[in-house]
Amino acid sequence: MEDKELNVVDHLDELRKRLIITVFAFLVFFVVGFVFVEEIYHFFVRDLDVKLVVLGPSDIVWIYFMIATVIAVAGTIPVLATQIWLFVKPALKPIERKMTLSYIPALFILFIVGLLFGYFVIFPTILNFLVELSGDMVATNFTADKYFRFILNMTIPFGVLFLMPVVVMFLTSLGIINPYFLAKIRKYAYFVLVVVAVVISPPDMMSDFLVTIPLLFLYEISINLSKVVYRRKLKKEKEWEEQMGYDEENQD
């Protein structure tokens, strides 16, 4: 009983250590983002024909914090993934350690790709559509607060959702899910993704359609990648078991 209690305490200490490292990394990246926040701000407003306005002195501070937070989240993702991997590493087989370690850089890359897709594809398409929808009825003017909120709504969800293929591959390599399960729940997953698309996109059919299609496409990619990882996992596990059996025979 005491051994089990000590084991739990050791695990909690290890978890606390991983969380502290992750939080520290977030703060470091947040400071870096805040240092370069003015350059990042000018990048986002470079193509605007109108100048953004603020309705209060605190608005610009909130925008700066928001931009720095996005930078911090992007930079912290590989650190968080590494800390999670180090935490579960003792419970993994040697083959699982090698397979899961390779997914850490992919998480960061896909998150950035998702942000870029949202910003360069989804964001301008929907923004132009909504601006043209008003026509000459109203004067086009944006507050900095609402403009950057709109950018976040069009980019952050895609950054997170683009992680789906890597997360699926990671869970498949650990044996938690498999491609057959993903195919079985496809219709339920589609329903959830459609709901997510409607929630994160502006309230019009075109926006819903533009956001939904990439999400469904990502799910199908996830299933196919899961199949590849599942077959490779079964093959390597068989080779590992054969190697272990061969070593035991030689020891006998």
Buried (B, 14 or more C-beta within 10 A) or exposed (E): EEEEEEEEEEEEEBEEEBEEBBEEBBEBBBEBBBEEBEEBBEEBBEEEEEEBEBEEEEBBEBBBBBBBBBBBBBBBBBBBBBBBBBBEEEEBEEBBBEBBBEBBEBBBEBBBBBBBBBBEBBBEBBBEBBEEEEEEEEEEEBBBBEBBBBBBBBBBBBBBBBBBBBBBBBBBBBEEBBBEEBEEEEEEBBEEBBEBBEEBBBEEEBBBEBBBEBBBEBBBEBBEBBBEBBEBBEEBBEEBEEEEEEEEEEEE
